[in-house]
Amino acid sequence: MSAFAGGFFRTKVRAMRPSLLDPLFAPATALDGVGPRLAGLLANVVPADTGGREVRIGDLLFVLPHSVIDRRQRLRIADAPDGALVTLEVTVSRHQPPPRGRGPAPYRVFAHDDSDEIALTFFHAKGEWLQKALPEGERMLVSGRLERFNGRPSMVHPDHMVPAARAEELPALEPVYPLTAGLSAKVLRRAVAGALARLPDLPEWLDPELARRHSFPSLRMALHRLHEPADPLDIDPDSAAWRRLAYDELLAGQLALALVRAKLRHVCGRPLTGDGRLEGAIRAALPYSLTSAQEQALNEIHADLASEKRMLRLLQGDVGSGKTVVALLAMARAAEAGGQSALMAPTEILARQHLATIAPLAARAGLRAAVLTGREKGKERAEILEGLASGDIHIVLGTHALFQEGVEYRNLALAIVDEQHRFGVHQRLAMTAKGIAPDMLVMTATPIPRTLVLTAFGDMDVSRLTEKPAGRQPIQTVTLPLERLSELVGRMERAVAEGQKVYWICPLVEESEEVKLMSAEDRFASLKPVFGDRIGLIHGRMAGRDKDEAMRAFKDGETRILVGTTVIEVGVDVPDATIIVIEHAERFGLAQLHQLRGRVGRGSKASSCVLLYKEPLGLVAKQRLSVMRETEDGFRISEEDLKLRGEGELLGTRQSGMPGFRVARLERHGDLLEIARDDARLVLERDPELRSERGEALRVLLYLHGRDDAIRLLRAG
């Protein structure tokens, strides 16, 4: 799409947005008291990924409180716990201004009740203002944090000071929001209240019976309950108000995914049937038999390919479960039917590795495989493009370069995406535009709980590879504090002397000013005197050819230790690597630790994983490391990760452009996801164009939750 067309398209989409949403799509700077600087601070607390755009008024509605300050209870001074936020009813005794010429000494106002005296302490305060705000002899309600210094109660800068006669002015319950440096609670509360005041009357998009069954309040009432709670239970994620907002968000997501799926399936597929000749030749070349799980997945894929409906299948397989072979045999079936296949990988290093695995096996069946990334230039690139256009290349592996302009296929029948969660809906649509409704298989080695499968992929058909190929050894996982590093290096020396290969993973490429962690470059420099030429370095900032050379040297045994970053996380295959050291393991999520650990244990030798951590460990880090020690089951690990971290980080959605959630928490609201999926499916069966009264209301919901892409698909037919 040209830049002009893209701009025109976006303008058109904006014009389609219902005008009643305009107040929520206005910039936050339209609110009283919110300038550009404050809007920048608000961007740090809004839960949506703004993608660099300015914060909108509507974003502030979904900044939800995590707790409340309850001022309904009045304590005596003597009974107030040290360090607690309390509300006291006191009588002002006397003022004690700072002595003249004493610099920044505080201004103190002493007050008492029948149990004790308290000092209300103010820095840089104007005496005249305090005399008016706290007149001597006046009964006052003061609220703030009480602290005791040498046993004497004090409250520094009370949050609220109200005459007892006007007690109704004191907010009984005050929501507490997430804050960021430079943003005060009072300023954020005022901005949220301003956004709430601009909430227009929106049509109801919920099914009335569903809303009644779950006691869901209206959207307006739900937002008011959360931002102006009448009871601390109102802000519980399990409250009816929070669940209503969570359901809205889940429904918007499921509806958008269902629309994408309907669009992808709109063009009928074509049956891809073959005689098994090419597939048989590849099977004969394999040095092992397929597992029963691989056979089952292949049967499901073959049935999809033979159908007139387009295949949209997710192949989930834990690290080392043999997804690539299943993909290759599916591509052989497509070739038997006269079609080409394309496999898109998230990184160039993985695309080239797929070529190294697939090309020799494909050649045994007379199939030609090639790789296409951003690196192929000039004559080499021209030859590949010609082979794709003529059909001489049957299988192409590559990065997103496979679906750029100028890449034409003679007959693209099967599109495969590896590590699907790294790609968004746009890439999926770009892929399908390259062929006449190609079948699609998406693969992931990140075992995803069912709730997240629904979140990320909608109602896709799912095949799971739950077994590891025969001969794979279990991986022994141990944890070790960084203080015992020298002991570990000694063990590595012995392992290298015995001919073993070691990955050593660091969280950073180079030392950072903000985060004091060992970087890959520093660790390489510190180990080089010990291991000399037997140590190599690989990280994401290196040129492609340098990365290839580092991998080749390690694979061929020229180097025995490879120090790197998580660039080796996905798909790198060195079967005789038997040890992986993960430094600062407490910095990684469970799913990533599991992916990294899967780089070893790929051959027939016993393997080990050493998780190096820096003490003291937080509770979540402790739980993570203990799960890693206890199990190699990727599905159990992913369920634990979901509990510990939430869905956004688990799928990498913060970085991938796939939406995380603003309100919904899958560990609390997973039951609503299934209901939202069924609701979305039913809506589209009855009203595929969203033209009914409820359909029009659901369009408003899609815009409200930033799912305009789905509306665009409706426009595209």
Secondary structure, DSSP 8 states (H G I E B T S, - for coil): --HHHHHHHHHHHHHHS-GGGHHHHSBGGGSTT--HHHHHHHTTT-SS--TTS--BHHHHHT---SEEEE-SS-B-GGGS-TT-EEEEEEEEEEEE---TT-SS--EEEEEE-SS-EEEEEESS--HHHHHHHS-TT-EEEEEEEEEEETTEEEEES-SEEEEGGGGGGS-SEEEE----TT--HHHHHHHHHHHHHT-------S-HHHHHHTT---HHHHHHHHHS-SSGGGGSTTSHHHHHHHHHHHHHHHHHHHHHHHHHHHS--------SHHHHHHHHH-SS---HHHHHHHHHHHHHHHSSS--EEEEEE-TTS-HHHHHHHHHHHHHHTT-EEEEE-SSHHHHHHHHHHHHHHHHHTT--EEEE-TT--HHHHHHHHHHHHHT---EEEESGGGGSTT---S-EEEEEEESGGGS-HHHHHHHHTTTTS-EEEEEESS---HHHHHHHHSS-EEEEE-S--TT---EEEEEEEGGGHHHHHHHHHHHHHTT-EEEEE-SBSS--SSS---BHHHHHHHHHHHHGGGEEEE-TTS-HHHHHHHHHHHHTTS-SEEEE-GGGSSS---TTEEEEEETTGGGS-HHHHHHHHTTSS-SSS-EEEEEEE-SS--HHHHHHHHHHHH---HHHHHHHHHHHH-HHHHTTHHHHSS---SS--HHHHHHHHHHHHHHHHHHHHH-TT--SHHHHHHHHHHHHTT-HHHHHHHHT-
